[in-house]
Amino acid sequence: MTATHTSVALPARLMQAQAQAVANELASILGACVSEGGKAVLDASALSQFDSSALAVILACRRAVLAQGAQLQITGLPARAQALAKVYGLSELLH
């Protein structure tokens, strides 16, 4: 079986009001497109307006990818999001 590589990007604005819809959409795309042994990339570099719900979206994407037996790499995570992840004890899950 050939491993696939899938890349998706988070939107620039990701607040609680949009979080569930974004999580559902991205997790669905990632879950459907990545295969066992594959790798998915979640590009967070566009994030400029966000709250802690952005971390929930990232974790939903991570769960979708792991469920397919693949790995998720998160790129471009802004420093403020990294700081939030540290506060919530999620840093290890995002690397």
C-alpha positions as CSV (number, residue, x, y, z in Angstrom):
1,M,0.0,0.0,0.0
2,T,1.3,3.5,-0.9
3,A,1.3,6.0,1.9
4,T,-0.4,9.3,1.1
5,H,0.5,12.8,2.1
6,T,-2.3,15.3,2.7
7,S,-2.1,18.9,3.6
8,V,-4.8,21.2,4.8
9,A,-4.7,24.8,6.3
10,L,-6.5,26.3,9.2
11,P,-8.4,29.6,8.4
12,A,-7.0,33.0,9.5
13,R,-9.9,33.4,12.0
14,L,-10.9,30.5,14.2
15,M,-13.1,31.4,17.2
16,Q,-15.5,29.3,19.2
17,A,-18.4,30.2,16.8
18,Q,-16.6,28.5,13.8
19,A,-14.7,25.8,15.7
20,Q,-17.1,22.9,15.4
21,A,-17.8,23.5,11.7
22,V,-14.1,23.8,10.9
23,A,-13.2,20.8,13.0
24,N,-15.9,18.7,11.2
25,E,-14.7,19.8,7.8
26,L,-11.0,19.4,8.3
27,A,-11.2,16.1,10.3
28,S,-13.5,14.7,7.5
29,I,-11.0,15.7,4.8
30,L,-8.0,14.4,6.6
31,G,-9.7,11.2,7.7
32,A,-10.8,10.5,4.1
33,C,-7.5,11.4,2.4
34,V,-4.8,10.0,4.5
35,S,-4.0,6.3,4.6
36,E,-2.4,4.0,7.1
37,G,1.3,4.8,7.3
38,G,0.7,8.2,5.7
39,K,1.3,11.6,6.9
40,A,-1.0,14.7,7.1
41,V,0.2,18.2,7.5
42,L,-2.0,20.8,9.2
43,D,-0.8,24.3,8.3
44,A,-1.6,26.8,11.1
45,S,0.5,29.7,9.7
46,A,-2.6,31.6,8.6
47,L,-4.1,31.7,12.1
48,S,-4.2,35.3,13.2
49,Q,-7.5,35.7,15.2
50,F,-8.2,32.7,17.4
51,D,-9.1,31.5,20.8
52,S,-8.5,28.3,22.7
53,S,-11.1,26.5,20.5
54,A,-8.5,26.5,17.8
55,L,-6.6,23.9,19.9
56,A,-9.8,21.8,20.0
57,V,-9.9,21.9,16.2
58,I,-6.3,20.8,15.9
59,L,-6.9,18.0,18.3
60,A,-9.9,16.8,16.3
61,C,-7.8,16.8,13.2
62,R,-5.1,14.8,15.1
63,R,-7.7,12.2,16.2
64,A,-9.0,11.8,12.6
65,V,-5.5,11.2,11.3
66,L,-4.5,8.8,14.1
67,A,-7.7,6.8,13.6
68,Q,-6.4,6.1,10.0
69,G,-3.1,4.9,11.3
70,A,-1.3,8.0,10.0
71,Q,0.7,10.8,11.6
72,L,-0.2,14.5,11.8
73,Q,2.5,17.2,11.5
74,I,1.4,20.7,12.5
75,T,3.3,23.6,10.9
76,G,3.3,27.3,11.4
77,L,1.6,27.3,14.8
78,P,1.7,30.9,16.0
79,A,3.6,31.6,19.3
80,R,0.4,32.6,21.0
81,A,-1.2,29.2,20.1
82,Q,1.9,27.4,21.3
83,A,1.6,29.3,24.6
84,L,-2.0,28.3,25.0
85,A,-1.2,24.7,24.3
86,K,1.5,24.9,27.0
87,V,-1.1,26.3,29.5
88,Y,-3.5,23.5,28.8
89,G,-0.8,20.8,28.9
90,L,-1.2,20.0,25.2
91,S,2.3,20.9,23.9
92,E,3.4,17.3,23.5
93,L,0.3,16.4,21.5
94,L,1.1,19.1,19.0
95,H,4.6,18.1,18.1
